[in-house]
Each structure stands twice: as C-alpha cells, then as structure tokens.
Amino acid sequence: MNFDFSHVVLLILLMLSVYYDWTRRKIPNKITMPAILIGVIWSTVNSGLDGFLFSVLGFLLGFAVFLVPYIYGGIGAGDVKLMAAIGSLMGWEFVLVSGLATAIFGGGLVIVYMLYKGGLKMTLIDALGLVIRPLLRLLYMLTRKDWFLVKQKYFIGKKEEKQNDYIPYALAIASGTLVVMMFRLDTFIQF
C-alpha cells in the first residue's frame, strides 16, 4: 500500500477522533473541519478540477451516508462530519466502502455494548414483539381466547433509561476505515 499525505492526515484524524469521542464524548470541529479543507485543497492542487470534484463528491457522500442515522438520533453530528472529512480526503469510492465497513463494525460494537450492559435481551424481545404482538392480537380476534392477550405481555420490553447510554462511534468509523485502507477494499468498485 502506498501512503501519501492524505493517508497521513487520515490516520491523524482517526486517532484524534477516537481519543476525543472516547474521553469527551464529542468529535470537535477543530479536528474535522481542517481535515475537510486539507482534503479539498490537496486534491485540487494535485489534480485540478478533477481533484476538486473527487474531494467534494467524497465529502458529500460521506456526509450523506450518516445523515439519516444522525437525524434519527443514532449517532452524533461529529460522526457525520468525520465521515465527510474521510470522504474529502479519500474520495467517494473509499467513503462508500468505508461506510459499509463502519456499519458492520458499529453493529458489532453495539452488540458487545448491549451484552455488557445487559440490554440485548430486551432489544430482541422488543424486535420480536413487533411481529408477535400483532399476530397474537389477530389470533385473539379470530378465536376470542384470552390466552393470546395474556401472552402479549411477554413481548413488551422494559423501557430503559437511554440518556446515559453512549457508544463512541468514532471507534467503529476508525475500525471500518482502517480495514478498507489496509486491504484496499475500495478498489473493488468499478464505474
């Protein structure tokens, strides 16, 4: 693997982001914004208009990849800006594959966290309940047997306080991004 300036900036960006997200629960703009600017300037200086478009398209896709999870409260704004910075530095193909790898690492991180906190069982019960509760109601309507209504209570998860739950998602972003970078997984996309 050939390292260039953008790879060095990316590694520094990832290390700082994980550190800040882990210790302060926030990825500050003073880390992501310079990386975005460096990505645009570096690409433009090296490749002119094509480099500028490469970086801006990477920025936009990196931003878009995590916008929906941010809107629904799954991740923070710093995570969105971190992916945008990765896209600005590495381009749209890289950030697309990195986003997929991040989702895999993020899912694993969430499962490990939930096992640690003991919330996995409740989440699975809630998920099963989305399917089973309506089915039990339908069976009750068809048979008028109270047994089906009684069994619904087993598929209602306990609502837990979520305000203290925090998962430093920069760790998943860094893991996914490093795997893509080390194994050059972005080269599989051909357009």
RALINDA-V543664 format. One record per run of one state. SS is the DSSP state (hx for helix, st for strand, lp for the rest). FROM is the first residue (numbers start at 0). TO is the last residue. If there is no record, write none. Layout:
BEGIN
ss=SS from=FROM to=TO
ss=SS from=FROM to=TO
END
This chain:
BEGIN
ss=lp from=0 to=3
ss=hx from=4 to=23
ss=lp from=24 to=27
ss=hx from=28 to=70
ss=lp from=71 to=75
ss=hx from=76 to=89
ss=lp from=90 to=90
ss=hx from=91 to=116
ss=lp from=117 to=118
ss=hx from=119 to=142
ss=lp from=143 to=144
ss=hx from=145 to=154
ss=lp from=155 to=168
ss=hx from=169 to=182
ss=lp from=183 to=183
ss=hx from=184 to=187
ss=lp from=188 to=190
END
